[in-house]
Amino acid sequence: MYAVVNFGGNQVKAVPGAKIFVDAQHKEIGEVFENTEVLLLADGDTIIVGKPHVANAAVKFEVLDNFKGDKVMVFKKKRRKGYRRKKSHRAQVTALKVVDIRK
């Protein structure tokens, strides 16, 4: 069984017991929460697609960690003009464990 869940505009495949990484959720480590924005549910041969969400479905997550992701470098340059700009950033990431999927 698995579900496809919406997290801030990104679709994430959730399998019970799996560890997933999403954009920062601003929740405490160890906190358990539910996401009801389930876009698709699959259980063996049965597939339920929501319009836009599956009714009465939810996925329960446990927060494992909050940390910064890998550094992303942005470098701009125009040849022969002396124009060079270098910027970088590290996005906040939350590690989640899929506890349960409810139909």
N, CA, C and O atoms as a GROMACS GRO file, in nm:
protein
  412
    1MET      N    1   0.084  -0.118   0.000
    1MET     CA    2   0.000   0.000   0.000
    1MET      C    3   0.089   0.124   0.000
    1MET      O    4   0.190   0.129   0.070
    2TYR      N    5   0.050   0.224  -0.078
    2TYR     CA    6   0.120   0.351  -0.077
    2TYR      C    7   0.022   0.463  -0.110
    2TYR      O    8  -0.089   0.440  -0.157
    3ALA      N    9   0.067   0.586  -0.084
    3ALA     CA   10  -0.014   0.704  -0.112
    3ALA      C   11   0.076   0.812  -0.169
    3ALA      O   12   0.195   0.816  -0.140
    4VAL      N   13   0.017   0.898  -0.252
    4VAL     CA   14   0.088   1.016  -0.301
    4VAL      C   15   0.026   1.136  -0.230
    4VAL      O   16  -0.094   1.160  -0.237
    5VAL      N   17   0.113   1.211  -0.159
    5VAL     CA   18   0.067   1.319  -0.072
    5VAL      C   19   0.125   1.451  -0.121
    5VAL      O   20   0.237   1.456  -0.171
    6ASN      N   21   0.047   1.558  -0.105
    6ASN     CA   22   0.091   1.692  -0.144
    6ASN      C   23   0.156   1.761  -0.024
    6ASN      O   24   0.095   1.773   0.083
    7PHE      N   25   0.281   1.808  -0.042
    7PHE     CA   26   0.351   1.886   0.060
    7PHE      C   27   0.398   2.016  -0.004
    7PHE      O   28   0.502   2.018  -0.070
    8GLY      N   29   0.324   2.123   0.015
    8GLY     CA   30   0.365   2.254  -0.036
    8GLY      C   31   0.383   2.258  -0.186
    8GLY      O   32   0.476   2.323  -0.233
    9GLY      N   33   0.298   2.191  -0.262
    9GLY     CA   34   0.308   2.191  -0.406
    9GLY      C   35   0.394   2.079  -0.463
    9GLY      O   36   0.400   2.064  -0.584
   10ASN      N   37   0.459   2.001  -0.377
   10ASN     CA   38   0.540   1.888  -0.422
   10ASN      C   39   0.468   1.758  -0.389
   10ASN      O   40   0.411   1.743  -0.281
   11GLN      N   41   0.471   1.664  -0.483
   11GLN     CA   42   0.407   1.534  -0.462
   11GLN      C   43   0.510   1.435  -0.410
   11GLN      O   44   0.617   1.420  -0.467
   12VAL      N   45   0.475   1.367  -0.299
   12VAL     CA   46   0.567   1.274  -0.234
   12VAL      C   47   0.498   1.138  -0.222
   12VAL      O   48   0.383   1.130  -0.181
   13LYS      N   49   0.570   1.031  -0.258
   13LYS     CA   50   0.517   0.896  -0.243
   13LYS      C   51   0.544   0.849  -0.101
   13LYS      O   52   0.659   0.849  -0.056
   14ALA      N   53   0.438   0.810  -0.030
   14ALA     CA   54   0.448   0.768   0.109
   14ALA      C   55   0.416   0.619   0.121
   14ALA      O   56   0.306   0.575   0.088
   15VAL      N   57   0.515   0.542   0.168
   15VAL     CA   58   0.500   0.398   0.194
   15VAL      C   59   0.516   0.379   0.344
   15VAL      O   60   0.609   0.435   0.402
   16PRO      N   61   0.430   0.301   0.410
   16PRO     CA   62   0.442   0.284   0.555
   16PRO      C   63   0.582   0.237   0.596
   16PRO      O   64   0.636   0.141   0.541
   17GLY      N   65   0.638   0.307   0.694
   17GLY     CA   66   0.772   0.275   0.744
   17GLY      C   67   0.884   0.345   0.670
   17GLY      O   68   0.999   0.337   0.713
   18ALA      N   69   0.855   0.414   0.560
   18ALA     CA   70   0.958   0.480   0.479
   18ALA      C   71   0.996   0.615   0.539
   18ALA      O   72   0.919   0.676   0.612
   19LYS      N   73   1.117   0.658   0.507
   19LYS     CA   74   1.168   0.787   0.550
   19LYS      C   75   1.168   0.879   0.428
   19LYS      O   76   1.224   0.844   0.324
   20ILE      N   77   1.105   0.997   0.440
   20ILE     CA   78   1.099   1.091   0.328
   20ILE      C   79   1.151   1.227   0.373
   20ILE      O   80   1.152   1.259   0.492
   21PHE      N   81   1.193   1.308   0.276
   21PHE     CA   82   1.245   1.441   0.302
   21PHE      C   83   1.158   1.542   0.228
   21PHE      O   84   1.136   1.529   0.108
   22VAL      N   85   1.109   1.644   0.301
   22VAL     CA   86   1.024   1.746   0.243
   22VAL      C   87   1.074   1.883   0.287
   22VAL      O   88   1.161   1.893   0.374
   23ASP      N   89   1.021   1.989   0.227
   23ASP     CA   90   1.055   2.124   0.269
   23ASP      C   91   1.014   2.144   0.415
   23ASP      O   92   0.927   2.072   0.465
   24ALA      N   93   1.075   2.240   0.482
   24ALA     CA   94   1.056   2.261   0.626
   24ALA      C   95   0.909   2.266   0.665
   24ALA      O   96   0.829   2.338   0.604
   25GLN      N   97   0.873   2.189   0.768
   25GLN     CA   98   0.735   2.184   0.817
   25GLN      C   99   0.718   2.259   0.948
   25GLN      O  100   0.604   2.273   0.994
   26HIS      N  101   0.825   2.307   1.010
   26HIS     CA  102   0.822   2.386   1.133
   26HIS      C  103   0.747   2.314   1.245
   26HIS      O  104   0.658   2.370   1.309
   27LYS      N  105   0.785   2.187   1.266
   27LYS     CA  106   0.727   2.106   1.373
   27LYS      C  107   0.841   2.052   1.459
   27LYS      O  108   0.954   2.042   1.412
   28GLU      N  109   0.810   2.017   1.583
   28GLU     CA  110   0.910   1.966   1.677
   28GLU      C  111   0.947   1.822   1.644
   28GLU      O  112   0.867   1.747   1.590
   29ILE      N  113   1.072   1.785   1.678
   29ILE     CA  114   1.118   1.648   1.658
   29ILE      C  115   1.037   1.556   1.748
   29ILE      O  116   1.020   1.584   1.867
   30GLY      N  117   0.987   1.445   1.692
   30GLY     CA  118   0.905   1.350   1.766
   30GLY      C  119   0.756   1.376   1.755
   30GLY      O  120   0.676   1.292   1.794
   31GLU      N  121   0.718   1.491   1.702
   31GLU     CA  122   0.577   1.526   1.687
   31GLU      C  123   0.514   1.439   1.577
   31GLU      O  124   0.576   1.414   1.474
   32VAL      N  125   0.390   1.394   1.600
   32VAL     CA  126   0.315   1.314   1.504
   32VAL      C  127   0.201   1.400   1.451
   32VAL      O  128   0.127   1.461   1.528
   33PHE      N  129   0.187   1.405   1.318
   33PHE     CA  130   0.080   1.484   1.257
   33PHE      C  131   0.024   1.411   1.137
   33PHE      O  132   0.086   1.318   1.085
   34GLU      N  133  -0.096   1.454   1.092
   34GLU     CA  134  -0.162   1.394   0.976
   34GLU      C  135  -0.168   1.494   0.862
   34GLU      O  136  -0.184   1.614   0.884
   35ASN      N  137  -0.154   1.443   0.741
   35ASN     CA  138  -0.172   1.522   0.620
   35ASN      C  139  -0.290   1.462   0.544
   35ASN      O  140  -0.288   1.345   0.507
   36THR      N  141  -0.392   1.544   0.522
   36THR     CA  142  -0.513   1.495   0.455
   36THR      C  143  -0.515   1.527   0.306
   36THR      O  144  -0.613   1.498   0.238
   37GLU      N  145  -0.407   1.587   0.254
   37GLU     CA  146  -0.399   1.620   0.112
   37GLU      C  147  -0.346   1.498   0.035
   37GLU      O  148  -0.240   1.504  -0.027
   38VAL      N  149  -0.423   1.389   0.038
   38VAL     CA  150  -0.386   1.265  -0.030
   38VAL      C  151  -0.439   1.272  -0.173
   38VAL      O  152  -0.560   1.284  -0.194
   39LEU      N  153  -0.349   1.263  -0.269
   39LEU     CA  154  -0.387   1.274  -0.410
   39LEU      C  155  -0.419   1.139  -0.473
   39LEU      O  156  -0.500   1.131  -0.565
   40LEU      N  157  -0.356   1.032  -0.422
   40LEU     CA  158  -0.374   0.899  -0.478
   40LEU      C  159  -0.351   0.795  -0.370
   40LEU      O  160  -0.261   0.810  -0.287
   41LEU      N  161  -0.433   0.690  -0.370
   41LEU     CA  162  -0.417   0.575  -0.280
   41LEU      C  163  -0.409   0.450  -0.364
   41LEU      O  164  -0.490   0.430  -0.454
   42ALA      N  165  -0.311   0.364  -0.335
   42ALA     CA  166  -0.298   0.238  -0.408
   42ALA      C  167  -0.281   0.125  -0.308
   42ALA      O  168  -0.195   0.131  -0.219
   43ASP      N  169  -0.364   0.022  -0.322
   43ASP     CA  170  -0.359  -0.094  -0.234
   43ASP      C  171  -0.374  -0.219  -0.321
   43ASP      O  172  -0.485  -0.262  -0.351
   44GLY      N  173  -0.261  -0.276  -0.361
   44GLY     CA  174  -0.266  -0.393  -0.449
   44GLY      C  175  -0.316  -0.354  -0.587
   44GLY      O  176  -0.254  -0.273  -0.655
   45ASP      N  177  -0.429  -0.411  -0.627
   45ASP     CA  178  -0.487  -0.382  -0.758
   45ASP      C  179  -0.581  -0.262  -0.756
   45ASP      O  180  -0.620  -0.212  -0.862
   46THR      N  181  -0.617  -0.215  -0.637
   46THR     CA  182  -0.711  -0.104  -0.624
   46THR      C  183  -0.635   0.029  -0.621
   46THR      O  184  -0.547   0.048  -0.538
   47ILE      N  185  -0.670   0.120  -0.711
   47ILE     CA  186  -0.611   0.253  -0.714
   47ILE      C  187  -0.723   0.356  -0.708
   47ILE      O  188  -0.816   0.352  -0.789
   48ILE      N  189  -0.714   0.447  -0.611
   48ILE     CA  190  -0.814   0.552  -0.595
   48ILE      C  191  -0.745   0.686  -0.622
   48ILE      O  192  -0.648   0.721  -0.554
   49VAL      N  193  -0.795   0.759  -0.719
   49VAL     CA  194  -0.740   0.891  -0.754
   49VAL      C  195  -0.838   0.996  -0.706
   49VAL      O  196  -0.957   0.988  -0.735
   50GLY      N  197  -0.788   1.096  -0.633
   50GLY     CA  198  -0.873   1.202  -0.579
   50GLY      C  199  -0.903   1.309  -0.682
   50GLY      O  200  -0.834   1.323  -0.782
   51LYS      N  201  -1.009   1.385  -0.654
   51LYS     CA  202  -1.051   1.495  -0.743
   51LYS      C  203  -1.075   1.620  -0.660
   51LYS      O  204  -1.193   1.649  -0.638
   52PRO      N  205  -0.982   1.695  -0.612
   52PRO     CA  206  -0.837   1.675  -0.621
   52PRO      C  207  -0.781   1.586  -0.510
   52PRO      O  208  -0.671   1.534  -0.524
   53HIS      N  209  -0.855   1.568  -0.398
   53HIS     CA  210  -0.806   1.486  -0.288
   53HIS      C  211  -0.898   1.366  -0.266
   53HIS      O  212  -1.016   1.370  -0.298
   54VAL      N  213  -0.841   1.259  -0.211
   54VAL     CA  214  -0.920   1.140  -0.179
   54VAL      C  215  -0.996   1.168  -0.050
   54VAL      O  216  -0.938   1.209   0.050
   55ALA      N  217  -1.128   1.146  -0.053
   55ALA     CA  218  -1.213   1.175   0.063
   55ALA      C  219  -1.181   1.079   0.177
   55ALA      O  220  -1.160   0.960   0.155
   56ASN      N  221  -1.178   1.131   0.298
   56ASN     CA  222  -1.158   1.056   0.423
   56ASN      C  223  -1.024   0.983   0.430
   56ASN      O  224  -1.009   0.892   0.511
   57ALA      N  225  -0.927   1.021   0.350
   57ALA     CA  226  -0.796   0.958   0.353
   57ALA      C  227  -0.698   1.052   0.423
   57ALA      O  228  -0.708   1.174   0.412
   58ALA      N  229  -0.602   0.992   0.495
   58ALA     CA  230  -0.500   1.070   0.564
   58ALA      C  231  -0.375   0.985   0.581
   58ALA      O  232  -0.383   0.862   0.587
   59VAL      N  233  -0.262   1.051   0.588
   59VAL     CA  234  -0.135   0.983   0.612
   59VAL      C  235  -0.076   1.043   0.738
   59VAL      O  236  -0.066   1.165   0.751
   60LYS      N  237  -0.035   0.957   0.831
   60LYS     CA  238   0.021   1.000   0.958
   60LYS      C  239   0.173   0.996   0.949
   60LYS      O  240   0.231   0.896   0.907
   61PHE      N  241   0.238   1.107   0.988
   61PHE     CA  242   0.384   1.121   0.982
   61PHE      C  243   0.440   1.150   1.120
   61PHE      O  244   0.373   1.207   1.206
   62GLU      N  245   0.566   1.108   1.142
   62GLU     CA  246   0.640   1.143   1.262
   62GLU      C  247   0.763   1.221   1.219
   62GLU      O  248   0.833   1.180   1.126
   63VAL      N  249   0.789   1.334   1.285
   63VAL     CA  250   0.903   1.418   1.252
   63VAL      C  251   1.029   1.357   1.312
   63VAL      O  252   1.038   1.338   1.433
   64LEU      N  253   1.128   1.325   1.225
   64LEU     CA  254   1.253   1.267   1.270
   64LEU      C  255   1.361   1.372   1.294
   64LEU      O  256   1.436   1.364   1.391
   65ASP      N  257   1.368   1.473   1.204
   65ASP     CA  258   1.476   1.571   1.215
   65ASP      C  259   1.444   1.694   1.132
   65ASP      O  260   1.372   1.686   1.033
   66ASN      N  261   1.499   1.809   1.174
   66ASN     CA  262   1.495   1.933   1.098
   66ASN      C  263   1.639   1.974   1.072
   66ASN      O  264   1.718   1.984   1.166
   67PHE      N  265   1.676   1.999   0.946
   67PHE     CA  266   1.814   2.034   0.915
   67PHE      C  267   1.821   2.114   0.786
   67PHE      O  268   1.720   2.134   0.718
   68LYS      N  269   1.943   2.160   0.754
   68LYS     CA  270   1.965   2.232   0.629
   68LYS      C  271   2.008   2.134   0.522
   68LYS      O  272   2.085   2.042   0.548
   69GLY      N  273   1.957   2.153   0.400
   69GLY     CA  274   1.991   2.066   0.288
   69GLY      C  275   2.127   2.102   0.229
   69GLY      O  276   2.201   2.183   0.286
   70ASP      N  277   2.159   2.043   0.115
   70ASP     CA  278   2.284   2.070   0.047
   70ASP      C  279   2.289   2.214  -0.005
   70ASP      O  280   2.185   2.274  -0.034
   71LYS      N  281   2.410   2.268  -0.015
   71LYS     CA  282   2.429   2.404  -0.063
   71LYS      C  283   2.408   2.408  -0.214
   71LYS      O  284   2.460   2.324  -0.288
   72VAL      N  285   2.332   2.508  -0.259
   72VAL     CA  286   2.307   2.530  -0.401
   72VAL      C  287   2.376   2.660  -0.440
   72VAL      O  288   2.349   2.765  -0.382
   73MET      N  289   2.465   2.653  -0.540
   73MET     CA  290   2.540   2.770  -0.585
   73MET      C  291   2.474   2.829  -0.710
   73MET      O  292   2.432   2.755  -0.799
   74VAL      N  293   2.466   2.963  -0.716
   74VAL     CA  294   2.415   3.033  -0.832
   74VAL      C  295   2.525   3.128  -0.879
   74VAL      O  296   2.569   3.215  -0.803
   75PHE      N  297   2.571   3.111  -1.002
   75PHE     CA  298   2.679   3.193  -1.055
   75PHE      C  299   2.634   3.254  -1.187
   75PHE      O  300   2.597   3.182  -1.280
   76LYS      N  301   2.638   3.388  -1.196
   76LYS     CA  302   2.601   3.458  -1.318
   76LYS      C  303   2.724   3.526  -1.375
   76LYS      O  304   2.809   3.575  -1.300
   77LYS      N  305   2.736   3.529  -1.507
   77LYS     CA  306   2.851   3.589  -1.571
   77LYS      C  307   2.814   3.637  -1.710
   77LYS      O  308   2.740   3.570  -1.782
   78LYS      N  309   2.867   3.753  -1.748
   78LYS     CA  310   2.855   3.802  -1.886
   78LYS      C  311   2.996   3.815  -1.941
   78LYS      O  312   3.080   3.886  -1.885
   79ARG      N  313   3.021   3.749  -2.048
   79ARG     CA  314   3.158   3.747  -2.100
   79ARG      C  315   3.204   3.886  -2.147
   79ARG      O  316   3.127   3.964  -2.203
   80ARG      N  317   3.329   3.912  -2.123
   80ARG     CA  318   3.398   4.035  -2.163
   80ARG      C  319   3.342   4.162  -2.101
   80ARG      O  320   3.378   4.272  -2.144
   81LYS      N  321   3.257   4.153  -2.002
   81LYS     CA  322   3.197   4.273  -1.941
   81LYS      C  323   3.239   4.293  -1.795
   81LYS      O  324   3.211   4.397  -1.736
   82GLY      N  325   3.305   4.194  -1.738
   82GLY     CA  326   3.346   4.205  -1.598
   82GLY      C  327   3.231   4.184  -1.500
   82GLY      O  328   3.244   4.218  -1.382
   83TYR      N  329   3.119   4.129  -1.547
   83TYR     CA  330   3.002   4.107  -1.462
   83TYR      C  331   3.004   3.964  -1.410
   83TYR      O  332   2.994   3.869  -1.487
   84ARG      N  333   3.018   3.949  -1.276
   84ARG     CA  334   3.017   3.818  -1.212
   84ARG      C  335   2.944   3.829  -1.079
   84ARG      O  336   2.974   3.917  -0.998
   85ARG      N  337   2.849   3.741  -1.056
   85ARG     CA  338   2.775   3.738  -0.930
   85ARG      C  339   2.771   3.595  -0.880
   85ARG      O  340   2.743   3.502  -0.957
   86LYS      N  341   2.798   3.575  -0.753
   86LYS     CA  342   2.796   3.441  -0.694
   86LYS      C  343   2.712   3.446  -0.568
   86LYS      O  344   2.739   3.524  -0.477
   87LYS      N  345   2.609   3.362  -0.563
   87LYS     CA  346   2.522   3.350  -0.446
   87LYS      C  347   2.502   3.203  -0.416
   87LYS      O  348   2.522   3.117  -0.503
   88SER      N  349   2.462   3.174  -0.294
   88SER     CA  350   2.433   3.036  -0.257
   88SER      C  351   2.329   3.035  -0.145
   88SER      O  352   2.307   3.135  -0.078
   89HIS      N  353   2.266   2.920  -0.128
   89HIS     CA  354   2.170   2.906  -0.019
   89HIS      C  355   2.157   2.758   0.018
   89HIS      O  356   2.191   2.670  -0.060
   90ARG      N  357   2.107   2.735   0.138
   90ARG     CA  358   2.079   2.600   0.186
   90ARG      C  359   1.936   2.598   0.236
   90ARG      O  360   1.901   2.671   0.329
   91ALA      N  361   1.852   2.517   0.174
   91ALA     CA  362   1.710   2.510   0.208
   91ALA      C  363   1.690   2.432   0.338
   91ALA      O  364   1.764   2.338   0.366
   92GLN      N  365   1.590   2.471   0.415
   92GLN     CA  366   1.552   2.398   0.535
   92GLN      C  367   1.475   2.273   0.496
   92GLN      O  368   1.384   2.280   0.413
   93VAL      N  369   1.510   2.158   0.554
   93VAL     CA  370   1.449   2.030   0.519
   93VAL      C  371   1.400   1.961   0.646
   93VAL      O  372   1.461   1.975   0.752
   94THR      N  373   1.289   1.888   0.634
   94THR     CA  374   1.236   1.809   0.744
   94THR      C  375   1.235   1.662   0.703
   94THR      O  376   1.183   1.628   0.596
   95ALA      N  377   1.290   1.576   0.786
   95ALA     CA  378   1.288   1.432   0.762
   95ALA      C  379   1.166   1.374   0.834
   95ALA      O  380   1.147   1.399   0.953
   96LEU      N  381   1.085   1.298   0.763
   96LEU     CA  382   0.963   1.241   0.817
   96LEU      C  383   0.963   1.090   0.802
   96LEU      O  384   1.022   1.036   0.708
   97LYS      N  385   0.896   1.022   0.895
   97LYS     CA  386   0.874   0.878   0.885
   97LYS      C  387   0.724   0.857   0.867
   97LYS      O  388   0.644   0.913   0.941
   98VAL      N  389   0.688   0.775   0.768
   98VAL     CA  390   0.546   0.745   0.743
   98VAL      C  391   0.502   0.642   0.845
   98VAL      O  392   0.552   0.529   0.844
   99VAL      N  393   0.410   0.679   0.932
   99VAL     CA  394   0.362   0.590   1.038
   99VAL      C  395   0.247   0.503   0.991
   99VAL      O  396   0.247   0.382   1.012
  100ASP      N  397   0.148   0.567   0.925
  100ASP     CA  398   0.026   0.493   0.889
  100ASP      C  399  -0.045   0.564   0.773
  100ASP      O  400  -0.034   0.686   0.756
  101ILE      N  401  -0.117   0.485   0.695
  101ILE     CA  402  -0.201   0.538   0.587
  101ILE      C  403  -0.344   0.495   0.617
  101ILE      O  404  -0.372   0.376   0.630
  102ARG      N  405  -0.434   0.594   0.626
  102ARG     CA  406  -0.574   0.565   0.657
  102ARG      C  407  -0.661   0.590   0.535
  102ARG      O  408  -0.649   0.694   0.470
  103LYS      N  409  -0.747   0.493   0.503
  103LYS     CA  410  -0.840   0.507   0.390
  103LYS      C  411  -0.962   0.584   0.431
  103LYS      O  412  -1.052   0.606   0.350
   0.00000   0.00000   0.00000
